Amino acid sequence: MTNPQKLRLSEEQRALIGTVRKLALDQDWRTKSVKYLDGSFPTENLRELAKIGVMGMSVPEEYGGSNLPVFDTALVIEEIAKHCYTTAMGVMSSVGVQTRVISKYAPESLKQEILPKVCSGDVNLAVCMTEPHAGTDVPNYRTNTVIQDDCAIVNGVKTLISKVDDADWFVVFTRINGTPGREGIGCVLVNRNTPGFEVTARYQTMGGEYLGELQFNNVEVPLENVIMREGAFKKLLGAFNTQRCLNPSISLGMAESAFEEAVKYVRDRTIRGQAVAEFQGIQWKLAEMYRDIEAGRALLYQAALSANPFPDPHLAALAKMYNNDMAVRIASEAVQVHGGYGFTNDYPVSRIYRAARYGSLGGGATEALKDLVGKRLVKDFDPVDGFLSMGTF
């Protein structure tokens, strides 16, 4: 019987993950992550990651980065999320759609100004999509940018935005010149020190971090900051599919962490002199948890490997849908096997459970992604051949 074929990481990929893991273990991020429950930002962790090149993973080499593929970036974020959810979220904000949009579409002057500082950890980025009346419904955004002869004026409100107090630059999805529908959507870079930019509300999440509301009141930016004009909707969503691989990377990493905590606990815990891990009910629970994690890994890795330069939208949607739900399920089971201890903040599984709930809300709600995939399935169905065994996508 021949050995089954399996994905094998390169020596470079293993070395990168190993370096990240060593840093996280040496500094005990998993234990120390409890301090971020008050909403504070893991600046010190991001600084350390910048030293080993993590913050420059999405930046082209000519600006000081390593320009890693989406797959490699997902592997690193998965590893970070195993140790600290808040740090993984901070990294995703600087290596995800924000950086990739700037790297691909911004003028040279802005690339030179921003990207080297992203690599060094001296600049943080945030993406602004959701509005009070529209989240995934991008074509109905009301934030508008008017192009004038020598500048552009931004007005509108964005809400539930990450890093509102820590980001230096904001990648804003905005309507251009009031053009209606999806054809009117473009992208503008706004520096937080620009007059008229204001954080008007903050909401602390179940995971501990804050999301905020931003007001743009006649925010004047140079014309070069309008990095995409009208008709950029497909390009923006294409870039955003990267986020739909990095978001589930965090979910996968948290699921792995919760699973590891569960295994450690049941091995050490005894009932009537017998290790809890020896009970069949617990072993079945662990087997099912492991099965679900590996299924999520397969979906995610396939989606990330499809990137050229951005992932296939349907594979990314499937990976996100599954891993987001799976992480909550695994974390819930991990809490259950801990018993009452799992309900306390003294054990990591409690924090993982709350943080895991974010995944299906950010980066495209699960329901919207189901619509995307469902429409594709109906459209591509062959009444004679059905769906091929290798998958319709």
C-alpha positions as a Markdown table, in Angstrom:
| # | Residue | x | y | z |
|---|---|---|---|---|
| 1 | Met | 0.0 | 0.0 | 0.0 |
| 2 | Thr | 1.5 | 3.3 | -1.0 |
| 3 | Asn | 1.7 | 6.3 | 1.3 |
| 4 | Pro | -1.1 | 8.9 | 0.6 |
| 5 | Gln | 0.0 | 12.1 | -1.0 |
| 6 | Lys | -0.1 | 15.1 | 1.4 |
| 7 | Leu | 0.8 | 18.7 | 1.3 |
| 8 | Arg | 4.4 | 19.2 | 2.4 |
| 9 | Leu | 5.7 | 22.5 | 3.6 |
| 10 | Ser | 9.0 | 23.7 | 2.3 |
| 11 | Glu | 12.0 | 24.1 | 4.6 |
| 12 | Glu | 11.6 | 27.9 | 4.4 |
| 13 | Gln | 7.9 | 27.7 | 5.4 |
| 14 | Arg | 8.7 | 25.4 | 8.3 |
| 15 | Ala | 11.6 | 27.7 | 9.4 |
| 16 | Leu | 9.3 | 30.7 | 9.4 |
| 17 | Ile | 6.6 | 29.0 | 11.4 |
| 18 | Gly | 9.2 | 27.7 | 13.8 |
| 19 | Thr | 10.6 | 31.1 | 14.4 |
| 20 | Val | 7.2 | 32.6 | 15.1 |
| 21 | Arg | 6.4 | 29.7 | 17.4 |
| 22 | Lys | 9.7 | 30.1 | 19.3 |
| 23 | Leu | 9.0 | 33.8 | 19.8 |
| 24 | Ala | 5.5 | 33.1 | 21.1 |
| 25 | Leu | 6.6 | 30.3 | 23.4 |
| 26 | Asp | 9.6 | 32.2 | 24.8 |
| 27 | Gln | 7.4 | 35.2 | 25.6 |
| 28 | Asp | 4.5 | 33.0 | 26.8 |
| 29 | Trp | 1.9 | 34.8 | 24.7 |
| 30 | Arg | -0.8 | 32.3 | 25.4 |
| 31 | Thr | -0.7 | 33.0 | 29.2 |
| 32 | Lys | -0.1 | 36.7 | 28.8 |
| 33 | Ser | -2.9 | 37.2 | 26.3 |
| 34 | Val | -5.3 | 37.7 | 29.2 |
| 35 | Lys | -4.0 | 41.2 | 29.7 |
| 36 | Tyr | -5.6 | 42.3 | 26.4 |
| 37 | Leu | -9.1 | 41.6 | 27.6 |
| 38 | Asp | -9.2 | 45.3 | 28.6 |
| 39 | Gly | -9.0 | 46.4 | 25.0 |
| 40 | Ser | -5.3 | 47.3 | 25.0 |
| 41 | Phe | -3.3 | 46.8 | 21.8 |
| 42 | Pro | -0.4 | 44.3 | 21.6 |
| 43 | Thr | 2.1 | 46.8 | 20.4 |
| 44 | Glu | 5.0 | 45.0 | 22.1 |
| 45 | Asn | 4.2 | 41.7 | 20.3 |
| 46 | Leu | 3.9 | 43.4 | 16.9 |
| 47 | Arg | 7.3 | 45.0 | 17.5 |
| 48 | Glu | 8.8 | 41.7 | 18.1 |
| 49 | Leu | 7.2 | 40.2 | 15.1 |
| 50 | Ala | 8.4 | 43.1 | 13.0 |
| 51 | Lys | 12.0 | 42.2 | 14.0 |
| 52 | Ile | 11.6 | 38.7 | 12.4 |
| 53 | Gly | 9.9 | 40.0 | 9.2 |
| 54 | Val | 6.3 | 39.1 | 9.9 |
| 55 | Met | 4.9 | 42.6 | 9.5 |
| 56 | Gly | 6.4 | 42.8 | 6.0 |
| 57 | Met | 5.0 | 39.5 | 4.7 |
| 58 | Ser | 2.6 | 41.3 | 2.2 |
| 59 | Val | 5.1 | 44.1 | 1.3 |
| 60 | Pro | 7.1 | 43.8 | -2.0 |
| 61 | Glu | 10.8 | 43.3 | -1.5 |
| 62 | Glu | 11.8 | 46.7 | -2.9 |
| 63 | Tyr | 10.0 | 48.4 | 0.1 |
| 64 | Gly | 11.7 | 46.2 | 2.7 |
| 65 | Gly | 9.2 | 43.3 | 2.8 |
| 66 | Ser | 9.3 | 39.6 | 1.8 |
| 67 | Asn | 6.2 | 39.6 | -0.5 |
| 68 | Leu | 5.1 | 36.1 | 0.7 |
| 69 | Pro | 2.3 | 34.3 | -0.9 |
| 70 | Val | -1.1 | 34.3 | 0.7 |
| 71 | Phe | -0.6 | 30.7 | 1.8 |
| 72 | Asp | 2.6 | 31.5 | 3.7 |
| 73 | Thr | 0.9 | 34.5 | 5.3 |
| 74 | Ala | -2.0 | 32.3 | 6.4 |
| 75 | Leu | 0.4 | 29.7 | 7.9 |
| 76 | Val | 2.0 | 32.4 | 10.0 |
| 77 | Ile | -1.2 | 34.0 | 11.2 |
| 78 | Glu | -2.6 | 30.5 | 12.1 |
| 79 | Glu | 0.5 | 30.0 | 14.3 |
| 80 | Ile | 0.2 | 33.4 | 16.0 |
| 81 | Ala | -3.5 | 32.8 | 16.7 |
| 82 | Lys | -2.7 | 29.6 | 18.5 |
| 83 | His | -0.9 | 31.8 | 21.1 |
| 84 | Cys | -2.7 | 35.1 | 21.1 |
| 85 | Tyr | -5.9 | 36.1 | 19.3 |
| 86 | Thr | -5.4 | 39.9 | 19.8 |
| 87 | Thr | -1.9 | 39.7 | 18.3 |
| 88 | Ala | -3.2 | 37.7 | 15.3 |
| 89 | Met | -5.9 | 40.3 | 14.7 |
| 90 | Gly | -3.2 | 43.1 | 14.9 |
| 91 | Val | -1.0 | 41.3 | 12.4 |
| 92 | Met | -3.9 | 40.6 | 10.0 |
| 93 | Ser | -4.7 | 44.3 | 9.9 |
| 94 | Ser | -1.2 | 45.0 | 8.6 |
| 95 | Val | -0.7 | 42.1 | 6.2 |
| 96 | Gly | -4.2 | 41.7 | 4.8 |
| 97 | Val | -6.2 | 43.6 | 2.3 |
| 98 | Gln | -5.0 | 47.0 | 3.5 |
| 99 | Thr | -1.3 | 46.4 | 2.6 |
| 100 | Arg | -2.1 | 44.4 | -0.5 |
| 101 | Val | -4.3 | 47.2 | -1.9 |
| 102 | Ile | -1.6 | 49.8 | -1.2 |
| 103 | Ser | 1.2 | 47.5 | -2.7 |
| 104 | Lys | -0.8 | 46.9 | -5.9 |
| 105 | Tyr | -2.7 | 50.1 | -6.5 |
| 106 | Ala | -1.2 | 53.1 | -4.6 |
| 107 | Pro | 1.1 | 55.6 | -6.4 |
| 108 | Glu | 4.9 | 55.2 | -5.9 |
| 109 | Ser | 5.1 | 58.1 | -3.5 |
| 110 | Leu | 2.6 | 56.6 | -1.1 |
| 111 | Lys | 4.2 | 53.2 | -1.3 |
| 112 | Gln | 7.6 | 54.7 | -0.4 |
| 113 | Glu | 6.0 | 56.6 | 2.5 |
| 114 | Ile | 3.9 | 53.8 | 4.0 |
| 115 | Leu | 5.2 | 50.3 | 3.2 |
| 116 | Pro | 8.7 | 50.4 | 4.7 |
| 117 | Lys | 7.1 | 51.6 | 8.0 |
| 118 | Val | 4.6 | 48.8 | 7.9 |
| 119 | Cys | 7.5 | 46.3 | 7.7 |
| 120 | Ser | 9.3 | 47.9 | 10.7 |
| 121 | Gly | 6.1 | 48.1 | 12.8 |
| 122 | Asp | 6.1 | 51.9 | 12.9 |
| 123 | Val | 2.9 | 52.2 | 10.9 |
| 124 | Asn | -0.4 | 50.4 | 11.5 |
| 125 | Leu | -3.2 | 50.1 | 8.9 |
| 126 | Ala | -6.9 | 49.6 | 9.1 |
| 127 | Val | -9.6 | 49.0 | 6.5 |
| 128 | Cys | -12.9 | 50.8 | 6.6 |
| 129 | Met | -15.8 | 49.0 | 5.0 |
| 130 | Thr | -18.9 | 48.7 | 7.2 |
| 131 | Glu | -21.3 | 51.6 | 7.5 |
| 132 | Pro | -24.2 | 52.0 | 10.0 |
| 133 | His | -26.8 | 50.9 | 7.4 |
| 134 | Ala | -24.7 | 48.6 | 5.3 |
| 135 | Gly | -22.1 | 45.9 | 6.1 |
| 136 | Thr | -21.5 | 43.4 | 3.4 |
| 137 | Asp | -23.8 | 45.4 | 1.1 |
| 138 | Val | -20.9 | 47.4 | -0.4 |
| 139 | Pro | -22.8 | 48.8 | -3.4 |
| 140 | Asn | -25.1 | 50.7 | -1.0 |
| 141 | Tyr | -22.3 | 52.5 | 0.9 |
| 142 | Arg | -23.0 | 56.2 | 1.4 |
| 143 | Thr | -19.5 | 57.5 | 2.3 |
| 144 | Asn | -18.6 | 59.6 | -0.7 |
| 145 | Thr | -15.5 | 61.2 | -2.0 |
| 146 | Val | -15.7 | 64.2 | -4.4 |
| 147 | Ile | -12.8 | 64.7 | -6.7 |
| 148 | Gln | -11.8 | 68.3 | -7.2 |
| 149 | Asp | -9.1 | 70.0 | -9.2 |
| 150 | Asp | -6.3 | 69.8 | -6.6 |
| 151 | Cys | -7.7 | 67.5 | -3.8 |
| 152 | Ala | -10.5 | 65.1 | -2.8 |
| 153 | Ile | -13.1 | 65.6 | -0.1 |
| 154 | Val | -14.3 | 62.6 | 1.9 |
| 155 | Asn | -17.6 | 62.6 | 3.9 |
| 156 | Gly | -19.4 | 59.8 | 5.6 |
| 157 | Val | -19.4 | 57.4 | 8.5 |
| 158 | Lys | -17.7 | 54.0 | 9.0 |
| 159 | Thr | -18.5 | 51.7 | 11.9 |
| 160 | Leu | -17.2 | 48.6 | 13.7 |
| 161 | Ile | -13.7 | 49.4 | 12.5 |
| 162 | Ser | -10.7 | 47.7 | 14.0 |
| 163 | Lys | -7.7 | 49.6 | 15.4 |
| 164 | Val | -9.4 | 53.0 | 15.4 |
| 165 | Asp | -7.0 | 54.2 | 18.1 |
| 166 | Asp | -3.9 | 52.5 | 16.9 |
| 167 | Ala | -3.9 | 52.7 | 13.1 |
| 168 | Asp | -2.0 | 55.5 | 11.3 |
| 169 | Trp | -3.6 | 55.1 | 7.9 |
| 170 | Phe | -7.1 | 54.0 | 6.9 |
| 171 | Val | -8.0 | 52.3 | 3.6 |
| 172 | Val | -11.5 | 53.6 | 3.0 |
| 173 | Phe | -14.0 | 51.9 | 0.7 |
| 174 | Thr | -15.9 | 54.9 | -0.6 |
| 175 | Arg | -18.3 | 56.1 | -3.3 |
| 176 | Ile | -16.5 | 58.4 | -5.9 |
| 177 | Asn | -18.3 | 61.5 | -7.0 |
| 178 | Gly | -21.7 | 60.2 | -5.9 |
| 179 | Thr | -21.7 | 57.6 | -8.7 |
| 180 | Pro | -24.5 | 55.1 | -7.7 |
| 181 | Gly | -24.2 | 51.3 | -7.3 |
| 182 | Arg | -21.2 | 49.1 | -7.4 |
| 183 | Glu | -19.7 | 51.1 | -10.3 |
| 184 | Gly | -19.3 | 54.0 | -8.0 |
| 185 | Ile | -17.1 | 52.3 | -5.4 |
| 186 | Gly | -13.4 | 53.3 | -5.1 |
| 187 | Cys | -10.8 | 53.5 | -2.4 |
| 188 | Val | -9.1 | 56.4 | -0.6 |
| 189 | Leu | -6.2 | 56.5 | 1.9 |
| 190 | Val | -6.8 | 58.8 | 4.9 |
| 191 | Asn | -4.2 | 59.6 | 7.5 |
| 192 | Arg | -5.6 | 59.8 | 11.1 |
| 193 | Asn | -4.1 | 63.3 | 11.6 |
| 194 | Thr | -6.1 | 64.8 | 8.7 |
| 195 | Pro | -8.5 | 67.5 | 9.9 |
| 196 | Gly | -12.1 | 66.3 | 9.9 |
| 197 | Phe | -11.2 | 62.7 | 10.8 |
| 198 | Glu | -12.8 | 61.8 | 14.2 |
| 199 | Val | -13.4 | 58.6 | 16.2 |
| 200 | Thr | -17.0 | 59.2 | 17.4 |
| 201 | Ala | -17.7 | 55.9 | 19.3 |
| 202 | Arg | -16.0 | 52.8 | 20.7 |
| 203 | Tyr | -17.5 | 49.4 | 21.3 |
| 204 | Gln | -15.7 | 46.8 | 23.4 |
| 205 | Thr | -16.2 | 43.3 | 21.9 |
| 206 | Met | -16.6 | 39.8 | 23.5 |
| 207 | Gly | -13.0 | 39.1 | 22.5 |
| 208 | Gly | -11.7 | 42.2 | 24.5 |
| 209 | Glu | -10.6 | 44.5 | 21.7 |
| 210 | Tyr | -12.4 | 47.6 | 20.7 |
| 211 | Leu | -14.2 | 48.4 | 17.4 |
| 212 | Gly | -15.0 | 52.0 | 16.6 |
| 213 | Glu | -17.0 | 54.4 | 14.6 |
| 214 | Leu | -15.3 | 56.9 | 12.4 |
| 215 | Gln | -16.7 | 60.2 | 11.1 |
| 216 | Phe | -15.3 | 61.9 | 7.9 |
| 217 | Asn | -16.3 | 65.5 | 7.9 |
| 218 | Asn | -15.0 | 67.3 | 4.8 |
| 219 | Val | -11.7 | 65.4 | 5.1 |
| 220 | Glu | -9.4 | 66.8 | 2.5 |
| 221 | Val | -6.8 | 64.5 | 1.0 |
| 222 | Pro | -4.4 | 64.8 | -1.9 |
| 223 | Leu | -5.5 | 63.4 | -5.2 |
| 224 | Glu | -2.8 | 60.8 | -5.1 |
| 225 | Asn | -4.6 | 59.3 | -2.0 |
| 226 | Val | -7.5 | 58.3 | -4.2 |
| 227 | Ile | -5.8 | 55.0 | -5.2 |
| 228 | Met | -8.9 | 53.6 | -7.0 |
| 229 | Arg | -11.5 | 55.6 | -8.9 |
| 230 | Glu | -15.0 | 54.5 | -10.0 |
| 231 | Gly | -15.3 | 51.0 | -11.3 |
| 232 | Ala | -12.9 | 49.5 | -8.9 |
| 233 | Phe | -15.5 | 47.3 | -7.1 |
| 234 | Lys | -14.3 | 44.0 | -8.6 |
| 235 | Lys | -10.6 | 44.8 | -7.9 |
| 236 | Leu | -11.4 | 45.7 | -4.3 |
| 237 | Leu | -13.4 | 42.6 | -3.7 |
| 238 | Gly | -10.7 | 40.5 | -5.4 |
| 239 | Ala | -8.2 | 41.9 | -2.9 |
| 240 | Phe | -10.6 | 41.4 | -0.1 |
| 241 | Asn | -10.6 | 37.7 | -0.8 |
| 242 | Thr | -7.2 | 37.6 | 0.8 |
| 243 | Gln | -8.9 | 38.7 | 4.1 |
| 244 | Arg | -11.3 | 35.8 | 3.6 |
| 245 | Cys | -8.3 | 33.4 | 3.9 |
| 246 | Leu | -6.5 | 35.3 | 6.8 |
| 247 | Asn | -9.7 | 35.6 | 8.9 |
| 248 | Pro | -10.2 | 31.8 | 8.9 |
| 249 | Ser | -6.5 | 31.3 | 9.6 |
| 250 | Ile | -7.2 | 33.0 | 12.9 |
| 251 | Ser | -10.2 | 30.7 | 13.5 |
| 252 | Leu | -8.1 | 27.6 | 12.6 |
| 253 | Gly | -5.3 | 28.7 | 15.0 |
| 254 | Met | -7.7 | 29.3 | 17.8 |
| 255 | Ala | -9.4 | 26.0 | 17.3 |
| 256 | Glu | -6.0 | 24.2 | 17.4 |
| 257 | Ser | -5.2 | 26.1 | 20.6 |
| 258 | Ala | -8.5 | 25.2 | 22.3 |
| 259 | Phe | -8.1 | 21.6 | 21.2 |
| 260 | Glu | -4.5 | 21.4 | 22.7 |
| 261 | Glu | -5.8 | 22.9 | 25.9 |
| 262 | Ala | -8.6 | 20.3 | 26.1 |
| 263 | Val | -6.2 | 17.4 | 25.5 |
| 264 | Lys | -3.8 | 18.6 | 28.2 |
| 265 | Tyr | -6.6 | 19.1 | 30.6 |
| 266 | Val | -8.2 | 15.6 | 30.2 |
| 267 | Arg | -4.8 | 13.9 | 30.4 |
| 268 | Asp | -4.1 | 15.5 | 33.8 |
| 269 | Arg | -7.6 | 15.5 | 35.3 |
| 270 | Thr | -8.6 | 12.4 | 37.1 |
| 271 | Ile | -12.0 | 11.0 | 38.4 |
| 272 | Arg | -12.0 | 8.2 | 40.9 |
| 273 | Gly | -8.3 | 7.6 | 40.2 |
| 274 | Gln | -8.8 | 7.4 | 36.4 |
| 275 | Ala | -7.6 | 9.9 | 33.9 |
| 276 | Val | -10.5 | 11.7 | 32.2 |
| 277 | Ala | -8.8 | 11.1 | 28.9 |
| 278 | Glu | -9.3 | 7.3 | 29.3 |
| 279 | Phe | -13.1 | 7.6 | 29.1 |
| 280 | Gln | -14.5 | 6.6 | 25.7 |
| 281 | Gly | -16.9 | 9.6 | 25.6 |
| 282 | Ile | -14.0 | 12.0 | 26.0 |
| 283 | Gln | -11.9 | 10.2 | 23.4 |
| 284 | Trp | -14.8 | 10.3 | 20.9 |
| 285 | Lys | -15.2 | 14.0 | 21.6 |
| 286 | Leu | -11.5 | 14.6 | 21.0 |
| 287 | Ala | -11.6 | 12.5 | 17.8 |
| 288 | Glu | -14.5 | 14.6 | 16.4 |
| 289 | Met | -12.7 | 17.8 | 17.3 |
| 290 | Tyr | -9.5 | 16.7 | 15.5 |
| 291 | Arg | -11.6 | 15.6 | 12.5 |
| 292 | Asp | -13.2 | 19.0 | 12.2 |
| 293 | Ile | -9.9 | 20.9 | 12.6 |
| 294 | Glu | -8.3 | 18.9 | 9.8 |
| 295 | Ala | -11.2 | 19.4 | 7.5 |
| 296 | Gly | -11.0 | 23.1 | 8.1 |
| 297 | Arg | -7.3 | 23.0 | 7.4 |
| 298 | Ala | -7.8 | 21.3 | 4.1 |
| 299 | Leu | -10.4 | 23.9 | 2.9 |
| 300 | Leu | -8.3 | 26.8 | 4.1 |
| 301 | Tyr | -5.0 | 25.7 | 2.6 |
| 302 | Gln | -6.7 | 24.9 | -0.8 |
| 303 | Ala | -8.2 | 28.4 | -0.8 |
| 304 | Ala | -4.9 | 30.1 | 0.1 |
| 305 | Leu | -3.0 | 28.1 | -2.5 |
| 306 | Ser | -5.4 | 29.3 | -5.2 |
| 307 | Ala | -4.2 | 32.9 | -4.9 |
| 308 | Asn | -2.9 | 34.5 | -8.1 |
| 309 | Pro | -2.4 | 37.1 | -6.7 |
| 310 | Phe | -5.7 | 36.9 | -4.8 |
| 311 | Pro | -7.5 | 33.7 | -3.7 |
| 312 | Asp | -10.4 | 32.2 | -5.6 |
| 313 | Pro | -13.5 | 33.9 | -4.2 |
| 314 | His | -15.6 | 30.7 | -3.8 |
| 315 | Leu | -12.8 | 28.7 | -2.2 |
| 316 | Ala | -12.1 | 31.5 | 0.2 |
| 317 | Ala | -15.8 | 31.8 | 1.0 |
| 318 | Leu | -16.0 | 28.0 | 1.8 |
| 319 | Ala | -12.9 | 28.2 | 3.9 |
| 320 | Lys | -14.2 | 31.1 | 5.9 |
| 321 | Met | -17.7 | 29.7 | 6.3 |
| 322 | Tyr | -16.4 | 26.4 | 7.7 |
| 323 | Asn | -13.5 | 27.5 | 9.8 |
| 324 | Asn | -15.5 | 30.3 | 11.5 |
| 325 | Asp | -18.2 | 28.0 | 12.6 |
| 326 | Met | -15.7 | 25.2 | 13.4 |
| 327 | Ala | -13.7 | 27.3 | 15.7 |
| 328 | Val | -16.7 | 28.2 | 17.8 |
| 329 | Arg | -17.7 | 24.6 | 18.0 |
| 330 | Ile | -14.2 | 23.4 | 19.0 |
| 331 | Ala | -13.9 | 26.1 | 21.6 |
| 332 | Ser | -17.3 | 25.3 | 23.0 |
| 333 | Glu | -16.3 | 21.6 | 23.4 |
| 334 | Ala | -13.0 | 22.6 | 25.0 |
| 335 | Val | -14.9 | 24.6 | 27.6 |
| 336 | Gln | -17.2 | 21.6 | 28.2 |
| 337 | Val | -14.4 | 19.2 | 28.9 |
| 338 | His | -12.8 | 21.7 | 31.3 |
| 339 | Gly | -16.1 | 21.7 | 33.3 |
| 340 | Gly | -16.6 | 24.7 | 35.5 |
| 341 | Tyr | -13.0 | 25.8 | 35.1 |
| 342 | Gly | -13.6 | 26.3 | 31.4 |
| 343 | Phe | -16.1 | 29.1 | 32.3 |
| 344 | Thr | -13.5 | 31.1 | 34.1 |
| 345 | Asn | -11.0 | 33.6 | 32.7 |
| 346 | Asp | -8.1 | 31.7 | 34.4 |
| 347 | Tyr | -8.2 | 29.1 | 31.6 |
| 348 | Pro | -7.5 | 30.0 | 28.0 |
| 349 | Val | -10.4 | 28.1 | 26.6 |
| 350 | Ser | -12.9 | 30.7 | 28.0 |
| 351 | Arg | -11.1 | 33.5 | 26.2 |
| 352 | Ile | -10.8 | 31.5 | 23.0 |
| 353 | Tyr | -14.5 | 30.8 | 23.0 |
| 354 | Arg | -15.4 | 34.4 | 23.2 |
| 355 | Ala | -12.8 | 35.5 | 20.6 |
| 356 | Ala | -13.8 | 32.8 | 18.1 |
| 357 | Arg | -17.3 | 34.3 | 17.8 |
| 358 | Tyr | -15.9 | 37.2 | 15.8 |
| 359 | Gly | -14.8 | 35.2 | 12.8 |
| 360 | Ser | -18.2 | 34.8 | 11.1 |
| 361 | Leu | -19.0 | 38.5 | 11.5 |
| 362 | Gly | -15.9 | 40.2 | 10.1 |
| 363 | Gly | -14.7 | 39.9 | 6.5 |
| 364 | Gly | -18.1 | 39.0 | 5.1 |
| 365 | Ala | -20.9 | 37.5 | 7.1 |
| 366 | Thr | -21.5 | 33.8 | 6.8 |
| 367 | Glu | -25.0 | 34.3 | 5.3 |
| 368 | Ala | -23.6 | 36.5 | 2.5 |
| 369 | Leu | -20.9 | 34.0 | 1.7 |
| 370 | Lys | -23.5 | 31.2 | 1.5 |
| 371 | Asp | -25.4 | 33.3 | -1.1 |
| 372 | Leu | -22.1 | 33.6 | -3.1 |
| 373 | Val | -21.4 | 29.9 | -3.0 |
| 374 | Gly | -25.1 | 28.9 | -3.5 |
| 375 | Lys | -25.5 | 31.0 | -6.7 |
| 376 | Arg | -22.3 | 29.5 | -8.1 |
| 377 | Leu | -23.4 | 26.0 | -7.5 |
| 378 | Val | -26.8 | 26.6 | -9.2 |
| 379 | Lys | -25.1 | 28.3 | -12.1 |
| 380 | Asp | -22.4 | 25.6 | -12.7 |
| 381 | Phe | -24.5 | 22.5 | -12.2 |
| 382 | Asp | -24.4 | 20.2 | -15.2 |
| 383 | Pro | -27.7 | 18.3 | -15.6 |
| 384 | Val | -25.8 | 15.4 | -17.2 |
| 385 | Asp | -22.5 | 15.1 | -15.4 |
| 386 | Gly | -23.5 | 16.7 | -12.1 |
| 387 | Phe | -20.6 | 17.9 | -10.1 |
| 388 | Leu | -17.2 | 16.4 | -10.7 |
| 389 | Ser | -15.6 | 14.4 | -7.9 |
| 390 | Met | -12.7 | 16.9 | -7.8 |
| 391 | Gly | -15.0 | 19.7 | -6.9 |
| 392 | Thr | -17.0 | 22.3 | -8.9 |
| 393 | Phe | -14.6 | 25.1 | -8.1 |
